[in-house]
Amino acid sequence: MNTYTVSFFGHRKIDNALEIESRLEQLIRTLLREHEYIEFLVGRDGEFDQMVSSAIRRCKREYRSDNSAHIWVLPYVTAEYRDNEESFRDYYDEIEVCEAAAGCHYKNAHQTRNRAMVSRSDMVVFCIQRARGGAWQTMKYTREQGVPCINLNASK
């Protein structure tokens, strides 16, 4: 089976959420239609990440659920995860802890996790609204690596 892997990154706060959510759902439906099997790699670090996970779940429920996995990639195990593991396992198809990030200093862990996600991706989807922050740094890295990417915030 051919697996197509897509990672998602964006700022913690999203200004035009309804517009971005519409673009996101359209993209997810297209990916579900066009690929044999898809791994959707997500974080859980802000508004965009929550929007992505909700859109993936909605599209899987309403459109197609037999050819994808919704995977939460943690940089390290958190107290929130330990305290709520059962409900998180009910929400996501899979949960992974990034080994490279778990072994580094916590201040570098998110960027290390992001780079590991990019390295295994066939495409990376961004919602970048300003030229700063971790998501923006990850977009710069993605472009440097030559991994195809799109920014749902088309004005950037």
Backbone as CSV, one residue per row, in Angstrom:
resi,resn,N_x,N_y,N_z,CA_x,CA_y,CA_z,C_x,C_y,C_z
1,MET,0.845,-1.178,0.000,0.000,0.000,0.000,0.894,1.246,0.000
2,ASN,0.562,2.193,-0.843,1.284,3.463,-0.906,0.755,4.411,0.164
3,THR,1.641,4.848,1.040,1.261,5.789,2.089,1.765,7.174,1.737
4,TYR,0.882,8.146,1.833,1.191,9.556,1.594,1.081,10.241,2.953
5,THR,2.130,10.932,3.357,2.158,11.532,4.689,2.092,13.045,4.593
6,VAL,1.187,13.631,5.386,0.974,15.075,5.400,1.088,15.569,6.842
7,SER,1.920,16.591,7.057,2.043,17.229,8.367,1.418,18.614,8.325
8,PHE,0.988,19.081,9.491,0.312,20.372,9.605,0.983,21.217,10.683
9,PHE,1.209,22.507,10.364,1.796,23.448,11.317,1.166,24.815,11.127
10,GLY,0.944,25.505,12.229,0.415,26.860,12.151,0.609,27.589,13.459
11,HIS,0.299,28.854,13.451,0.418,29.674,14.653,-0.619,29.248,15.693
12,ARG,-0.334,29.565,16.924,-1.244,29.223,18.021,-2.592,29.929,17.873
13,LYS,-2.574,31.165,17.408,-3.804,31.952,17.214,-4.017,32.188,15.726
14,ILE,-5.253,31.986,15.260,-5.603,32.148,13.848,-6.599,33.294,13.721
15,ASP,-6.291,34.244,12.844,-7.145,35.426,12.689,-8.415,35.156,11.881
16,ASN,-8.300,34.468,10.767,-9.436,34.243,9.860,-9.831,32.762,9.891
17,ALA,-10.251,32.301,11.055,-10.464,30.878,11.301,-11.488,30.231,10.365
18,LEU,-12.599,30.856,10.090,-13.627,30.236,9.239,-13.120,30.011,7.823
19,GLU,-12.421,30.983,7.289,-11.858,30.854,5.944,-10.800,29.746,5.900
20,ILE,-9.933,29.714,6.892,-8.883,28.698,6.952,-9.501,27.313,7.122
21,GLU,-10.495,27.196,7.966,-11.141,25.903,8.183,-11.788,25.379,6.906
22,SER,-12.398,26.255,6.123,-13.000,25.856,4.855,-11.936,25.337,3.883
23,ARG,-10.821,26.060,3.772,-9.727,25.621,2.895,-9.154,24.288,3.367
24,LEU,-9.036,24.149,4.662,-8.497,22.939,5.259,-9.373,21.725,4.945
25,GLU,-10.671,21.859,5.134,-11.584,20.743,4.847,-11.566,20.366,3.378
26,GLN,-11.524,21.344,2.507,-11.458,21.071,1.069,-10.186,20.292,0.744
27,LEU,-9.068,20.696,1.309,-7.798,20.010,1.086,-7.833,18.572,1.617
28,ILE,-8.344,18.385,2.807,-8.400,17.038,3.401,-9.279,16.120,2.566
29,ARG,-10.419,16.603,2.114,-11.284,15.782,1.249,-10.552,15.390,-0.037
30,THR,-9.845,16.334,-0.633,-9.084,16.044,-1.852,-8.028,14.979,-1.582
31,LEU,-7.307,15.111,-0.479,-6.289,14.119,-0.135,-6.897,12.741,0.085
32,LEU,-8.018,12.677,0.780,-8.692,11.393,1.011,-9.140,10.751,-0.297
33,ARG,-9.544,11.586,-1.246,-10.006,11.091,-2.539,-8.848,10.624,-3.422
34,GLU,-7.729,11.325,-3.382,-6.657,11.094,-4.345,-5.593,10.093,-3.916
35,HIS,-5.551,9.713,-2.651,-4.456,8.858,-2.186,-4.968,7.545,-1.619
36,GLU,-4.156,6.518,-1.844,-4.515,5.176,-1.378,-4.602,5.128,0.144
37,TYR,-3.604,5.692,0.810,-3.604,5.734,2.273,-2.849,6.985,2.714
38,ILE,-3.371,7.680,3.726,-2.790,8.940,4.180,-2.543,8.897,5.678
39,GLU,-1.360,9.340,6.069,-1.071,9.609,7.470,-1.143,11.111,7.658
40,PHE,-2.044,11.559,8.521,-2.151,12.965,8.878,-1.407,13.159,10.191
41,LEU,-0.259,13.833,10.158,0.538,14.072,11.352,0.210,15.442,11.924
42,VAL,-0.152,15.474,13.196,-0.561,16.723,13.834,0.107,16.877,15.196
43,GLY,0.201,18.132,15.625,0.579,18.445,16.990,-0.699,18.753,17.754
44,ARG,-0.543,19.302,18.904,-1.698,19.700,19.708,-1.284,20.898,20.542
45,ASP,-0.769,21.918,19.836,-0.119,23.018,20.533,-0.798,24.366,20.357
46,GLY,-1.933,24.416,19.706,-2.573,25.712,19.528,-3.853,25.605,18.725
47,GLU,-4.399,26.756,18.409,-5.685,26.853,17.721,-5.672,26.158,16.356
48,PHE,-4.612,26.363,15.570,-4.565,25.733,14.257,-4.528,24.213,14.386
49,ASP,-3.728,23.695,15.313,-3.649,22.243,15.494,-5.010,21.653,15.863
50,GLN,-5.741,22.336,16.722,-7.072,21.854,17.102,-8.028,21.910,15.901
51,MET,-7.912,22.975,15.104,-8.738,23.107,13.909,-8.453,21.964,12.934
52,VAL,-7.179,21.643,12.753,-6.791,20.562,11.853,-7.376,19.236,12.328
53,SER,-7.198,18.930,13.592,-7.706,17.660,14.116,-9.219,17.562,13.987
54,SER,-9.925,18.639,14.268,-11.390,18.637,14.116,-11.783,18.424,12.658
55,ALA,-11.079,19.080,11.745,-11.391,18.938,10.321,-11.102,17.517,9.832
56,ILE,-9.999,16.938,10.269,-9.680,15.557,9.885,-10.781,14.626,10.369
57,ARG,-11.152,14.743,11.618,-12.201,13.860,12.179,-13.527,14.049,11.445
58,ARG,-13.881,15.295,11.158,-15.134,15.583,10.463,-15.114,14.992,9.048
59,CYS,-14.015,15.182,8.319,-13.917,14.665,6.950,-13.908,13.140,6.931
60,LYS,-13.256,12.533,7.902,-13.247,11.071,7.977,-14.661,10.546,8.257
61,ARG,-15.384,11.241,9.109,-16.744,10.821,9.462,-17.724,11.044,8.308
62,GLU,-17.615,12.187,7.622,-18.594,12.564,6.605,-18.219,12.140,5.199
63,TYR,-16.927,11.912,4.950,-16.500,11.655,3.576,-15.896,10.265,3.401
64,ARG,-14.802,9.981,4.110,-14.145,8.691,3.944,-13.223,8.423,5.127
65,SER,-13.335,7.246,5.719,-12.542,6.949,6.911,-11.679,5.699,6.780
66,ASP,-11.718,5.046,5.632,-11.053,3.751,5.495,-9.629,3.829,4.967
67,ASN,-9.114,5.028,4.689,-7.795,5.118,4.068,-6.883,6.142,4.727
68,SER,-7.020,6.320,6.039,-6.185,7.323,6.688,-6.003,7.039,8.173
69,ALA,-4.974,7.673,8.711,-4.719,7.636,10.145,-4.444,9.055,10.621
70,HIS,-5.088,9.421,11.694,-4.944,10.731,12.345,-3.967,10.517,13.502
71,ILE,-2.733,11.023,13.353,-1.650,10.700,14.286,-1.171,11.954,15.013
72,TRP,-1.247,11.911,16.329,-0.721,12.986,17.164,0.731,12.668,17.465
73,VAL,1.637,13.594,17.106,3.060,13.414,17.362,3.467,14.372,18.478
74,LEU,3.775,13.811,19.637,4.205,14.602,20.787,5.722,14.776,20.763
75,PRO,6.221,15.927,21.241,7.669,16.075,21.351,8.214,15.288,22.550
76,TYR,7.378,15.102,23.562,7.738,14.352,24.770,6.435,14.070,25.521
77,VAL,6.472,13.157,26.440,5.283,12.816,27.225,5.045,13.921,28.248
78,THR,3.816,14.420,28.283,3.451,15.496,29.211,2.552,14.954,30.318
79,ALA,2.420,15.727,31.381,1.502,15.360,32.457,0.068,15.323,31.929
80,GLU,-0.278,16.262,31.054,-1.628,16.272,30.477,-1.905,14.963,29.738
81,TYR,-0.928,14.490,28.979,-1.101,13.226,28.265,-1.251,12.066,29.255
82,ARG,-0.366,12.000,30.237,-0.437,10.902,31.217,-1.773,10.896,31.948
83,ASP,-2.273,12.081,32.289,-3.520,12.187,33.047,-4.759,11.898,32.207
84,ASN,-4.640,12.004,30.893,-5.801,11.854,30.004,-5.554,10.865,28.874
85,GLU,-4.655,9.936,29.061,-4.240,9.042,27.981,-5.412,8.318,27.325
86,GLU,-6.331,7.822,28.107,-7.449,7.065,27.533,-8.299,7.931,26.598
87,SER,-8.615,9.145,27.008,-9.441,10.002,26.142,-8.660,10.432,24.896
88,PHE,-7.347,10.661,25.037,-6.548,10.988,23.853,-6.515,9.801,22.886
89,ARG,-6.393,8.598,23.406,-6.362,7.413,22.536,-7.711,7.197,21.847
90,ASP,-8.788,7.647,22.459,-10.102,7.578,21.815,-10.229,8.615,20.703
91,TYR,-9.539,9.739,20.834,-9.657,10.837,19.885,-8.774,10.642,18.652
92,TYR,-7.537,10.226,18.849,-6.586,10.040,17.750,-6.515,8.567,17.363
93,ASP,-6.226,8.307,16.083,-6.038,6.921,15.645,-4.745,6.343,16.214
94,GLU,-3.722,7.182,16.286,-2.422,6.768,16.831,-1.806,7.951,17.570
95,ILE,-0.949,7.635,18.542,-0.195,8.652,19.259,1.254,8.205,19.276
96,GLU,2.142,9.121,18.881,3.569,8.833,18.855,4.312,9.868,19.688
97,VAL,5.405,9.446,20.289,6.328,10.374,20.930,7.573,10.389,20.052
98,CYS,7.959,11.561,19.595,9.132,11.714,18.726,10.388,11.421,19.544
99,GLU,11.077,10.361,19.205,12.269,9.956,19.963,13.345,11.038,19.963
100,ALA,13.586,11.650,18.818,14.628,12.682,18.730,14.302,13.863,19.637
101,ALA,13.045,14.255,19.703,12.645,15.401,20.524,12.611,15.048,22.003
102,ALA,12.193,13.841,22.320,12.089,13.431,23.717,13.456,13.412,24.396
103,GLY,14.518,13.253,23.610,15.857,13.181,24.171,16.609,14.492,24.214
104,CYS,15.964,15.593,23.801,16.684,16.870,23.796,16.087,17.825,24.822
105,HIS,16.724,18.971,25.008,16.262,19.981,25.952,14.847,20.426,25.575
106,TYR,13.999,20.620,26.576,12.598,20.940,26.296,12.418,22.199,25.456
107,LYS,13.327,23.151,25.536,13.196,24.370,24.735,13.419,24.101,23.244
108,ASN,14.093,23.030,22.920,14.324,22.652,21.515,13.408,21.536,21.049
109,ALA,12.650,20.962,21.952,11.896,19.752,21.642,10.842,19.950,20.549
110,HIS,10.109,21.049,20.577,9.059,21.249,19.573,9.654,21.404,18.170
111,GLN,10.719,22.191,18.052,11.328,22.375,16.733,11.956,21.070,16.244
112,THR,12.546,20.298,17.150,13.108,18.995,16.770,11.998,18.064,16.297
113,ARG,10.889,18.040,17.005,9.730,17.231,16.595,9.212,17.692,15.242
114,ASN,9.098,19.008,15.060,8.594,19.541,13.793,9.474,19.109,12.623
115,ARG,10.778,19.192,12.795,11.703,18.796,11.724,11.601,17.302,11.433
116,ALA,11.413,16.502,12.458,11.238,15.055,12.249,9.949,14.781,11.476
117,MET,8.890,15.520,11.773,7.636,15.353,11.037,7.825,15.756,9.574
118,VAL,8.507,16.867,9.334,8.769,17.324,7.961,9.544,16.265,7.197
119,SER,10.547,15.671,7.840,11.410,14.703,7.146,10.661,13.462,6.699
120,ARG,9.551,13.146,7.323,8.787,11.967,6.892,7.556,12.324,6.053
121,SER,7.429,13.594,5.701,6.246,14.068,4.978,6.445,14.142,3.476
122,ASP,5.372,13.854,2.762,5.320,14.056,1.312,4.828,15.462,0.993
123,MET,4.101,16.058,1.943,3.597,17.413,1.808,3.396,17.975,3.211
124,VAL,3.605,19.286,3.338,3.387,19.947,4.617,2.430,21.112,4.399
125,VAL,1.428,21.199,5.275,0.407,22.237,5.188,0.619,23.220,6.338
126,PHE,0.662,24.498,5.992,0.889,25.552,6.977,-0.281,26.519,7.014
127,CYS,-0.392,27.192,8.141,-1.242,28.381,8.262,-0.367,29.425,8.935
128,ILE,0.379,30.143,8.101,1.332,31.139,8.573,0.761,32.527,8.282
129,GLN,0.613,33.325,9.318,0.064,34.664,9.181,1.075,35.757,9.490
130,ARG,2.233,35.366,10.050,3.271,36.346,10.352,4.639,35.666,10.281
131,ALA,5.633,36.440,9.921,6.977,35.903,9.685,7.787,35.811,10.974
132,ARG,7.277,35.023,11.917,7.993,34.744,13.161,7.333,33.553,13.851
133,GLY,8.053,32.987,14.782,7.519,31.887,15.569,7.956,30.531,15.041
134,GLY,7.605,29.505,15.791,8.010,28.144,15.468,7.448,27.621,14.165
135,ALA,6.180,27.910,13.881,5.580,27.435,12.627,6.273,28.078,11.428
136,TRP,6.576,29.366,11.532,7.279,30.061,10.450,8.666,29.472,10.260
137,GLN,9.372,29.198,11.365,10.697,28.570,11.270,10.590,27.203,10.591
138,THR,9.537,26.461,10.910,9.337,25.150,10.294,9.044,25.281,8.808
139,MET,8.314,26.318,8.404,8.056,26.525,6.982,9.354,26.848,6.243
140,LYS,10.203,27.684,6.836,11.499,27.968,6.228,12.309,26.675,6.072
141,TYR,12.322,25.849,7.087,13.053,24.577,7.054,12.484,23.653,5.971
142,THR,11.171,23.579,5.892,10.509,22.728,4.905,10.914,23.132,3.490
143,ARG,10.905,24.409,3.225,11.303,24.909,1.904,12.772,24.615,1.623
144,GLU,13.623,24.783,2.633,15.056,24.471,2.472,15.271,22.996,2.126
145,GLN,14.429,22.133,2.681,14.548,20.691,2.445,13.915,20.268,1.119
146,GLY,13.197,21.178,0.480,12.563,20.867,-0.801,11.302,20.027,-0.687
147,VAL,10.702,20.007,0.492,9.454,19.254,0.673,8.298,20.143,0.204
148,PRO,7.429,19.618,-0.653,6.294,20.422,-1.117,5.450,20.924,0.074
149,CYS,5.071,22.198,0.012,4.257,22.744,1.088,3.301,23.794,0.532
150,ILE,2.247,23.994,1.285,1.285,25.051,0.962,0.971,25.816,2.241
151,ASN,0.600,27.066,2.067,0.186,27.907,3.179,-1.283,28.240,2.973
152,LEU,-2.131,27.784,3.871,-3.565,28.041,3.737,-3.905,29.515,3.897
153,ASN,-3.005,30.259,4.486,-3.178,31.700,4.581,-2.537,32.303,3.326
154,ALA,-3.269,32.296,2.228,-2.751,32.598,0.901,-2.069,33.955,0.777
155,SER,-2.371,34.879,1.676,-1.777,36.211,1.555,-0.312,36.241,1.960
156,LYS,0.217,35.126,2.505,1.627,35.115,2.941,2.474,34.286,2.004
